[in-house]
């Protein structure tokens, strides 16, 4: 049986094909999944909207920073 991370929720949305392809390419370039890339992009967008462009999360929140993996790293 698969384990489910209870802190993750599914967001269903429809995006234009060209935008989806651009996101997939950006995620591939950063060697992360599309899910990770989108989560980081949304967190960055919200930080900028709030005027807190620093790379830190609010109190009690887990940081949402993605680290680029080196080839061969687990």
N, CA, C and O atoms as a GROMACS GRO file, in nm:
protein
  296
    1UNK      N    1   0.084  -0.119   0.000
    1UNK     CA    2   0.000   0.000   0.000
    1UNK      C    3   0.088   0.125   0.000
    1UNK      O    4   0.186   0.133   0.075
    2UNK      N    5   0.055   0.222  -0.083
    2UNK     CA    6   0.133   0.345  -0.094
    2UNK      C    7   0.108   0.435   0.026
    2UNK      O    8  -0.005   0.444   0.076
    3UNK      N    9   0.214   0.502   0.072
    3UNK     CA   10   0.201   0.597   0.182
    3UNK      C   11   0.169   0.734   0.124
    3UNK      O   12   0.224   0.773   0.021
    4UNK      N   13   0.081   0.806   0.189
    4UNK     CA   14   0.038   0.938   0.142
    4UNK      C   15   0.088   1.043   0.240
    4UNK      O   16   0.068   1.030   0.361
    5UNK      N   17   0.152   1.147   0.189
    5UNK     CA   18   0.198   1.257   0.273
    5UNK      C   19   0.077   1.346   0.302
    5UNK      O   20   0.025   1.411   0.211
    6UNK      N   21   0.034   1.350   0.426
    6UNK     CA   22  -0.088   1.424   0.461
    6UNK      C   23  -0.071   1.575   0.449
    6UNK      O   24  -0.170   1.648   0.452
    7UNK      N   25   0.054   1.624   0.434
    7UNK     CA   26   0.072   1.768   0.420
    7UNK      C   27   0.056   1.814   0.275
    7UNK      O   28   0.055   1.934   0.248
    8UNK      N   29   0.043   1.720   0.182
    8UNK     CA   30   0.027   1.756   0.041
    8UNK      C   31  -0.119   1.748   0.000
    8UNK      O   32  -0.192   1.657   0.040
    9UNK      N   33  -0.160   1.843  -0.080
    9UNK     CA   34  -0.295   1.845  -0.135
    9UNK      C   35  -0.284   1.853  -0.286
    9UNK      O   36  -0.184   1.903  -0.338
   10UNK      N   37  -0.383   1.805  -0.355
   10UNK     CA   38  -0.383   1.809  -0.500
   10UNK      C   39  -0.456   1.932  -0.549
   10UNK      O   40  -0.564   1.965  -0.501
   11UNK      N   41  -0.396   2.000  -0.645
   11UNK     CA   42  -0.454   2.119  -0.706
   11UNK      C   43  -0.477   2.088  -0.854
   11UNK      O   44  -0.381   2.069  -0.929
   12UNK      N   45  -0.601   2.083  -0.894
   12UNK     CA   46  -0.632   2.054  -1.034
   12UNK      C   47  -0.659   2.184  -1.107
   12UNK      O   48  -0.745   2.262  -1.068
   13UNK      N   49  -0.585   2.206  -1.214
   13UNK     CA   50  -0.605   2.326  -1.294
   13UNK      C   51  -0.572   2.296  -1.439
   13UNK      O   52  -0.501   2.200  -1.469
   14UNK      N   53  -0.624   2.376  -1.526
   14UNK     CA   54  -0.598   2.358  -1.668
   14UNK      C   55  -0.511   2.475  -1.715
   14UNK      O   56  -0.542   2.591  -1.687
   15UNK      N   57  -0.404   2.444  -1.785
   15UNK     CA   58  -0.314   2.547  -1.836
   15UNK      C   59  -0.295   2.525  -1.985
   15UNK      O   60  -0.308   2.412  -2.034
   16UNK      N   61  -0.266   2.630  -2.058
   16UNK     CA   62  -0.242   2.614  -2.201
   16UNK      C   63  -0.125   2.519  -2.227
   16UNK      O   64  -0.029   2.512  -2.150
   17UNK      N   65  -0.135   2.447  -2.336
   17UNK     CA   66  -0.033   2.348  -2.371
   17UNK      C   67   0.107   2.409  -2.375
   17UNK      O   68   0.202   2.348  -2.326
   18UNK      N   69   0.121   2.527  -2.432
   18UNK     CA   70   0.253   2.592  -2.442
   18UNK      C   71   0.310   2.624  -2.306
   18UNK      O   72   0.431   2.608  -2.284
   19UNK      N   73   0.226   2.669  -2.212
   19UNK     CA   74   0.273   2.699  -2.077
   19UNK      C   75   0.315   2.571  -2.005
   19UNK      O   76   0.418   2.569  -1.937
   20UNK      N   77   0.236   2.466  -2.019
   20UNK     CA   78   0.270   2.338  -1.956
   20UNK      C   79   0.404   2.286  -2.007
   20UNK      O   80   0.487   2.237  -1.931
   21UNK      N   81   0.423   2.299  -2.139
   21UNK     CA   82   0.549   2.254  -2.197
   21UNK      C   83   0.667   2.336  -2.146
   21UNK      O   84   0.773   2.282  -2.118
   22UNK      N   85   0.648   2.468  -2.132
   22UNK     CA   86   0.754   2.554  -2.080
   22UNK      C   87   0.787   2.518  -1.934
   22UNK      O   88   0.904   2.519  -1.895
   23UNK      N   89   0.686   2.486  -1.855
   23UNK     CA   90   0.708   2.445  -1.716
   23UNK      C   91   0.785   2.313  -1.712
   23UNK      O   92   0.878   2.298  -1.633
   24UNK      N   93   0.745   2.218  -1.795
   24UNK     CA   94   0.815   2.089  -1.799
   24UNK      C   95   0.962   2.108  -1.836
   24UNK      O   96   1.049   2.045  -1.776
   25UNK      N   97   0.990   2.194  -1.934
   25UNK     CA   98   1.128   2.220  -1.973
   25UNK      C   99   1.207   2.288  -1.862
   25UNK      O  100   1.323   2.254  -1.837
   26UNK      N  101   1.145   2.383  -1.794
   26UNK     CA  102   1.213   2.452  -1.683
   26UNK      C  103   1.244   2.354  -1.570
   26UNK      O  104   1.352   2.359  -1.512
   27UNK      N  105   1.149   2.266  -1.539
   27UNK     CA  106   1.170   2.166  -1.434
   27UNK      C  107   1.281   2.070  -1.474
   27UNK      O  108   1.364   2.033  -1.391
   28UNK      N  109   1.284   2.031  -1.599
   28UNK     CA  110   1.387   1.941  -1.647
   28UNK      C  111   1.524   2.006  -1.637
   28UNK      O  112   1.621   1.942  -1.596
   29UNK      N  113   1.533   2.134  -1.675
   29UNK     CA  114   1.660   2.207  -1.667
   29UNK      C  115   1.711   2.215  -1.523
   29UNK      O  116   1.832   2.212  -1.499
   30UNK      N  117   1.619   2.226  -1.426
   30UNK     CA  118   1.656   2.235  -1.285
   30UNK      C  119   1.665   2.098  -1.219
   30UNK      O  120   1.695   2.089  -1.100
   31UNK      N  121   1.639   1.993  -1.295
   31UNK     CA  122   1.645   1.855  -1.246
   31UNK      C  123   1.554   1.833  -1.126
   31UNK      O  124   1.594   1.773  -1.026
   32UNK      N  125   1.431   1.882  -1.137
   32UNK     CA  126   1.329   1.861  -1.033
   32UNK      C  127   1.201   1.817  -1.103
   32UNK      O  128   1.188   1.829  -1.225
   33UNK      N  129   1.106   1.766  -1.025
   33UNK     CA  130   0.978   1.727  -1.083
   33UNK      C  131   0.895   1.852  -1.113
   33UNK      O  132   0.920   1.959  -1.058
   34UNK      N  133   0.797   1.836  -1.199
   34UNK     CA  134   0.706   1.946  -1.230
   34UNK      C  135   0.635   1.990  -1.103
   34UNK      O  136   0.617   2.109  -1.080
   35UNK      N  137   0.594   1.894  -1.020
   35UNK     CA  138   0.527   1.925  -0.893
   35UNK      C  139   0.616   2.013  -0.805
   35UNK      O  140   0.570   2.114  -0.750
   36UNK      N  141   0.743   1.975  -0.792
   36UNK     CA  142   0.836   2.055  -0.710
   36UNK      C  143   0.856   2.194  -0.770
   36UNK      O  144   0.858   2.294  -0.697
   37UNK      N  145   0.870   2.201  -0.902
   37UNK     CA  146   0.892   2.329  -0.968
   37UNK      C  147   0.773   2.423  -0.948
   37UNK      O  148   0.791   2.540  -0.915
   38UNK      N  149   0.653   2.370  -0.967
   38UNK     CA  150   0.532   2.451  -0.952
   38UNK      C  151   0.515   2.496  -0.807
   38UNK      O  152   0.481   2.611  -0.782
   39UNK      N  153   0.540   2.406  -0.711
   39UNK     CA  154   0.528   2.443  -0.569
   39UNK      C  155   0.625   2.555  -0.535
   39UNK      O  156   0.588   2.649  -0.464
   40UNK      N  157   0.748   2.547  -0.584
   40UNK     CA  158   0.846   2.651  -0.558
   40UNK      C  159   0.807   2.783  -0.626
   40UNK      O  160   0.823   2.890  -0.568
   41UNK      N  161   0.757   2.774  -0.750
   41UNK     CA  162   0.715   2.894  -0.822
   41UNK      C  163   0.599   2.963  -0.752
   41UNK      O  164   0.597   3.086  -0.742
   42UNK      N  165   0.503   2.886  -0.703
   42UNK     CA  166   0.389   2.944  -0.630
   42UNK      C  167   0.435   3.009  -0.500
   42UNK      O  168   0.390   3.118  -0.465
   43UNK      N  169   0.524   2.942  -0.426
   43UNK     CA  170   0.574   2.997  -0.301
   43UNK      C  171   0.651   3.127  -0.326
   43UNK      O  172   0.636   3.224  -0.252
   44UNK      N  173   0.733   3.129  -0.431
   44UNK     CA  174   0.809   3.250  -0.466
   44UNK      C  175   0.714   3.363  -0.503
   44UNK      O  176   0.733   3.477  -0.459
   45UNK      N  177   0.613   3.333  -0.583
   45UNK     CA  178   0.515   3.434  -0.623
   45UNK      C  179   0.445   3.493  -0.500
   45UNK      O  180   0.431   3.615  -0.490
   46UNK      N  181   0.402   3.407  -0.408
   46UNK     CA  182   0.332   3.456  -0.289
   46UNK      C  183   0.423   3.539  -0.200
   46UNK      O  184   0.378   3.638  -0.143
   47UNK      N  185   0.549   3.500  -0.187
   47UNK     CA  186   0.644   3.580  -0.108
   47UNK      C  187   0.659   3.718  -0.169
   47UNK      O  188   0.661   3.818  -0.097
   48UNK      N  189   0.670   3.725  -0.301
   48UNK     CA  190   0.685   3.855  -0.368
   48UNK      C  191   0.560   3.940  -0.352
   48UNK      O  192   0.570   4.061  -0.334
   49UNK      N  193   0.443   3.878  -0.359
   49UNK     CA  194   0.317   3.952  -0.341
   49UNK      C  195   0.309   4.012  -0.202
   49UNK      O  196   0.256   4.122  -0.184
   50UNK      N  197   0.360   3.940  -0.103
   50UNK     CA  198   0.358   3.989   0.036
   50UNK      C  199   0.469   4.087   0.064
   50UNK      O  200   0.472   4.150   0.170
   51UNK      N  201   0.562   4.102  -0.030
   51UNK     CA  202   0.673   4.192  -0.010
   51UNK      C  203   0.785   4.132   0.072
   51UNK      O  204   0.872   4.204   0.120
   52UNK      N  205   0.784   4.001   0.088
   52UNK     CA  206   0.891   3.932   0.161
   52UNK      C  207   0.966   3.844   0.064
   52UNK      O  208   0.950   3.722   0.063
   53UNK      N  209   1.047   3.907  -0.020
   53UNK     CA  210   1.118   3.834  -0.125
   53UNK      C  211   1.234   3.753  -0.069
   53UNK      O  212   1.297   3.678  -0.144
   54UNK      N  213   1.263   3.766   0.059
   54UNK     CA  214   1.369   3.684   0.118
   54UNK      C  215   1.329   3.538   0.108
   54UNK      O  216   1.211   3.504   0.107
   55UNK      N  217   1.427   3.453   0.102
   55UNK     CA  218   1.400   3.310   0.085
   55UNK      C  219   1.378   3.244   0.220
   55UNK      O  220   1.456   3.159   0.262
   56UNK      N  221   1.272   3.283   0.288
   56UNK     CA  222   1.238   3.224   0.416
   56UNK      C  223   1.088   3.208   0.424
   56UNK      O  224   1.012   3.276   0.354
   57UNK      N  225   1.046   3.119   0.510
   57UNK     CA  226   0.903   3.092   0.524
   57UNK      C  227   0.851   3.158   0.650
   57UNK      O  228   0.929   3.203   0.735
   58UNK      N  229   0.720   3.165   0.662
   58UNK     CA  230   0.659   3.223   0.780
   58UNK      C  231   0.676   3.135   0.903
   58UNK      O  232   0.726   3.023   0.892
   59UNK      N  233   0.636   3.185   1.019
   59UNK     CA  234   0.650   3.109   1.142
   59UNK      C  235   0.574   2.978   1.135
   59UNK      O  236   0.458   2.973   1.094
   60UNK      N  237   0.641   2.871   1.175
   60UNK     CA  238   0.577   2.740   1.177
   60UNK      C  239   0.568   2.673   1.042
   60UNK      O  240   0.514   2.562   1.032
   61UNK      N  241   0.620   2.736   0.938
   61UNK     CA  242   0.614   2.679   0.804
   61UNK      C  243   0.745   2.612   0.768
   61UNK      O  244   0.852   2.649   0.818
   62UNK      N  245   0.736   2.513   0.684
   62UNK     CA  246   0.855   2.446   0.634
   62UNK      C  247   0.908   2.526   0.516
   62UNK      O  248   0.830   2.568   0.431
   63UNK      N  249   1.040   2.549   0.510
   63UNK     CA  250   1.095   2.620   0.395
   63UNK      C  251   1.061   2.549   0.265
   63UNK      O  252   1.054   2.426   0.262
   64UNK      N  253   1.041   2.625   0.159
   64UNK     CA  254   0.998   2.569   0.031
   64UNK      C  255   1.109   2.582  -0.072
   64UNK      O  256   1.082   2.583  -0.192
   65UNK      N  257   1.233   2.593  -0.027
   65UNK     CA  258   1.345   2.613  -0.118
   65UNK      C  259   1.383   2.482  -0.185
   65UNK      O  260   1.396   2.379  -0.118
   66UNK      N  261   1.400   2.485  -0.315
   66UNK     CA  262   1.446   2.368  -0.388
   66UNK      C  263   1.596   2.377  -0.408
   66UNK      O  264   1.648   2.484  -0.441
   67UNK      N  265   1.663   2.268  -0.389
   67UNK     CA  266   1.806   2.262  -0.413
   67UNK      C  267   1.831   2.182  -0.539
   67UNK      O  268   1.773   2.075  -0.558
   68UNK      N  269   1.917   2.232  -0.625
   68UNK     CA  270   1.947   2.160  -0.748
   68UNK      C  271   2.031   2.038  -0.711
   68UNK      O  272   2.134   2.049  -0.644
   69UNK      N  273   1.987   1.922  -0.757
   69UNK     CA  274   2.058   1.799  -0.729
   69UNK      C  275   2.173   1.782  -0.824
   69UNK      O  276   2.164   1.818  -0.942
   70UNK      N  277   2.283   1.727  -0.773
   70UNK     CA  278   2.395   1.696  -0.860
   70UNK      C  279   2.372   1.560  -0.921
   70UNK      O  280   2.311   1.474  -0.858
   71UNK      N  281   2.420   1.537  -1.042
   71UNK     CA  282   2.401   1.408  -1.106
   71UNK      C  283   2.456   1.295  -1.019
   71UNK      O  284   2.566   1.305  -0.965
   72UNK      N  285   2.379   1.190  -1.006
   72UNK     CA  286   2.419   1.075  -0.926
   72UNK      C  287   2.383   1.085  -0.780
   72UNK      O  288   2.398   0.988  -0.706
   73UNK      N  289   2.334   1.202  -0.736
   73UNK     CA  290   2.296   1.218  -0.594
   73UNK      C  291   2.159   1.158  -0.572
   73UNK      O  292   2.073   1.159  -0.660
   74UNK      N  293   2.141   1.106  -0.453
   74UNK     CA  294   2.011   1.041  -0.420
   74UNK      C  295   1.911   1.142  -0.373
   74UNK      O  296   1.798   1.106  -0.341
   0.00000   0.00000   0.00000
